[in-house]
């Protein structure tokens, strides 16, 4: 069985973070493991508390995984402090981790910053060079490229500039634009993944789920473009399942294929 590790925050409501990642790995037939970077008190209506795990505990968790069941892919999600980021980067280099998918959790869906400035700098300086792909949303890409993104042509320019600046493959997600749900993969050449927008208000954890689906596909041996396509198809199917839980923006049904 192929294996994958998620390094991310815990979501008490189960829709995002570690919980979403492990469900996604399982849905792809990949054995999932976890390193918890933060514990959040959250549900479909918002985040009500965050407790960061001490960096030495993050490092110890990582040792425990790599020294026993070496992961075929690694997904990195919420890493909220420069100290935690440094601990993760040190361990990934130590073990020569492969197939690293970095979900650039910098800005919330509502546009609120989630990282302190020093943590954002550490993310780009320490983790970007280790990643095989980063998956920014529109808000995060605007921070990375330095200009507003209002259209698919802006997405193309932004992806090219981020790639040139950081030297890392970029999957720029277009879901926050008004007229598209298309995503752009840029690795020196542009590949568009076009799809119709699914009219579903329940999108809690979509970014976590997409990045972990890419990691699961890389763990299974697919090349990057195929991994992204498969992950995009998976999350579209999960949205189309129309699960409706909670009082706010609800979670996806990660196991929707089991009912078919």
Secondary structure, 3 states (H helix, E strand, C coil): CCEEEEEEEEECCCCCHHHHHHHHHHHCCCEEEEEEEEEEEEECCEEEEEEECCHHHHHHHHHHHHCCCCCCEEEECCCCCHHHHHHHHHHHHHCCCCCEEECCCCECCCCCECCCHHHHHHHHHHHHHHCCEECCCHHHHHHHHCCCCCCHHHHHHHHHHHHHHHCCEEEEECCCCCCCCCEEEECCCEEEECCCCCCCCCCECHHHHHHHHHHHHHHCCCCHHHHHHHHHHHHHHHHHCCCCCCCCCCECCCCHHHHC
